[in-house]
């Protein structure tokens, strides 16, 4: 049986895994509960979200640059 309470180590692992795959409902709920009580993991989650957003922008085609070259 899996525990509901999550450690910071587990939270970091789940946040990182969430970048590569969809988390299960149970994983999302456990993580959400942990983030409500842990400021450090909340900051880590925010940093990972910022990195994810930056990577998406880097991988997206830049329409303005493409139009200038034509």
C-alpha positions as CSV (number, residue, x, y, z in Angstrom):
1,X,0.0,0.0,0.0
2,X,1.4,3.4,-1.0
3,X,1.5,6.2,1.6
4,X,-0.4,9.4,1.0
5,X,2.3,11.6,2.6
6,X,5.2,12.4,0.3
7,X,8.7,13.2,1.2
8,X,10.7,16.0,-0.5
9,X,12.8,13.5,-2.3
10,X,9.7,11.8,-3.7
11,X,8.2,15.2,-4.6
12,X,11.3,16.2,-6.6
13,X,11.2,12.8,-8.4
14,X,7.5,13.2,-9.3
15,X,8.0,16.8,-10.4
16,X,10.8,15.7,-12.7
17,X,8.9,12.7,-14.0
18,X,6.0,15.0,-14.7
19,X,8.1,16.7,-17.4
20,X,8.4,13.4,-19.3
21,X,5.0,11.8,-18.8
22,X,1.5,12.4,-17.5
23,X,1.3,11.8,-13.8
24,X,-1.5,9.5,-12.4
25,X,-4.3,11.1,-10.4
26,X,-2.9,9.7,-7.2
27,X,0.6,11.1,-8.0
28,X,-0.9,14.5,-8.7
29,X,-2.9,14.5,-5.5
30,X,0.0,13.4,-3.4
31,X,2.2,16.1,-5.0
32,X,-0.4,18.8,-4.6
33,X,-0.8,17.9,-0.9
34,X,2.9,18.1,-0.4
35,X,3.3,21.4,-2.2
36,X,0.7,22.9,0.1
37,X,2.9,22.3,3.1
38,X,6.4,22.6,1.7
39,X,7.7,25.9,0.5
40,X,11.0,24.5,-0.8
41,X,9.3,22.0,-3.1
42,X,6.9,24.6,-4.2
43,X,9.8,26.7,-5.3
44,X,11.4,23.7,-7.0
45,X,8.2,23.0,-8.9
46,X,8.0,26.7,-10.0
47,X,11.6,26.5,-11.2
48,X,10.9,23.4,-13.2
49,X,7.8,25.0,-14.7
50,X,9.9,28.0,-15.7
51,X,12.5,25.7,-17.3
52,X,9.8,23.8,-19.1
53,X,8.4,27.1,-20.5
54,X,11.8,28.3,-21.6
55,X,12.5,25.0,-23.4
56,X,9.2,25.2,-25.2
57,X,10.0,28.7,-26.4
58,X,13.4,27.5,-27.6
59,X,12.0,24.6,-29.5
60,X,9.2,26.6,-31.1
61,X,9.9,28.1,-34.6
62,X,10.5,31.8,-34.4
63,X,8.1,33.3,-37.0
64,X,9.6,36.8,-36.9
65,X,13.1,35.5,-37.6
66,X,11.9,33.3,-40.4
67,X,10.1,36.1,-42.1
68,X,13.1,38.5,-42.0
69,X,15.2,36.0,-43.8
70,X,12.8,35.7,-46.8
